[in-house]
Amino acid sequence: MQQIYYSDVNSVGNPMLPNLQTHLLGNDEGAGFGWDDMTVYKFGVQWQSSPEWTWRLGYSVANQPIPDSEMPFNILAPGVIEQHLTAGFTKALGNNNELNIALMRAFSKSVEGPNTLEVPGQQTIELKMDQWEVSAGYAWKF
């Protein structure tokens, strides 16, 4: 379990309005992304099937931190994904070398809200994010 306190970081936790009109970006009272604090739950397993092979599987779930009222500024940082699935393995290659492969899938999530920078009720903004990631690494030990 991980607790993230976005409210402790002004540039992330401050609301966009009225701060956008009263203070410069980057100031303590300046506009931020308005993100809510969140709790993330992570589960993972690792299994070594032999001295050469290690397998990993993980899952992460949380509620996305962006309130409907903060849609316009969050076009810059659409952190709306709530679920991640990861899998990977390590293959020992002998002579203290190993190959690591990992795959991450962040499942599609969208959030809608009003555009608070125009006449209310005239425009809705939808933020959507979907992600795949593959990584490979080679390691050697001295």
PEUR-V270893 format. One record per residue. N is the residue number from 1. SS is DSSP state (a for helix, b for strand, c for the rest). D_FIRST is the distance of its C-alpha to the first C-alpha in Angstrom with 1 decimal. Layout:
# PEUR-V270893
{{N;SS;D_FIRST} {N;SS;D_FIRST}}
This chain:
# PEUR-V270893
{{1;c;0.0} {2;b;3.8} {3;b;6.8} {4;b;10.0} {5;c;13.3} {6;a;15.9} {7;a;18.3} {8;a;18.7} {9;c;20.2} {10;a;23.5} {11;a;24.2} {12;a;21.1} {13;a;20.7} {14;c;24.4} {15;c;26.1} {16;c;28.8} {17;c;31.6} {18;c;33.5} {19;a;32.2} {20;a;33.6} {21;a;37.0} {22;a;37.0} {23;c;35.3} {24;c;35.1} {25;c;32.0} {26;c;30.1} {27;c;31.3} {28;c;29.0} {29;c;30.3} {30;c;30.6} {31;c;29.2} {32;c;25.6} {33;c;23.6} {34;c;22.5} {35;b;18.9} {36;c;16.8} {37;c;13.6} {38;b;10.6} {39;b;7.0} {40;b;5.7} {41;b;4.6} {42;b;6.0} {43;b;8.6} {44;b;11.5} {45;b;14.8} {46;b;17.6} {47;b;21.1} {48;b;24.1} {49;c;27.1} {50;c;29.7} {51;c;30.1} {52;c;30.5} {53;b;27.7} {54;b;23.9} {55;b;21.9} {56;b;18.3} {57;b;16.5} {58;b;13.0} {59;b;11.7} {60;b;9.4} {61;b;9.8} {62;b;9.9} {63;c;13.0} {64;c;15.3} {65;c;16.1} {66;b;19.9} {67;c;22.0} {68;a;25.3} {69;a;27.3} {70;a;26.0} {71;c;27.1} {72;c;30.0} {73;a;28.4} {74;a;25.3} {75;a;27.8} {76;c;27.3} {77;c;23.5} {78;c;22.6} {79;c;18.8} {80;c;18.6} {81;c;17.0} {82;c;14.2} {83;b;14.0} {84;b;14.2} {85;b;15.6} {86;b;16.4} {87;b;19.1} {88;b;21.1} {89;b;23.3} {90;b;25.1} {91;b;28.8} {92;b;30.5} {93;b;33.9} {94;b;35.6} {95;c;36.9} {96;c;33.3} {97;b;32.5} {98;b;29.8} {99;b;28.9} {100;b;25.4} {101;b;24.9} {102;b;21.7} {103;b;21.5} {104;b;19.0} {105;b;19.5} {106;b;18.1} {107;b;19.6} {108;b;22.0} {109;b;21.2} {110;b;23.7} {111;b;23.9} {112;b;27.3} {113;b;28.7} {114;b;32.0} {115;c;33.4} {116;c;33.7} {117;c;36.1} {118;c;38.9} {119;c;40.7} {120;c;38.1} {121;c;38.2} {122;c;39.9} {123;c;37.1} {124;b;33.6} {125;b;31.2} {126;b;28.8} {127;b;26.0} {128;b;25.0} {129;b;23.1} {130;b;23.0} {131;b;22.3} {132;b;23.1} {133;b;22.8} {134;b;24.4} {135;b;24.5} {136;b;26.7} {137;b;27.2} {138;b;29.7} {139;b;29.2} {140;b;31.7} {141;c;31.5} {142;c;34.2}}
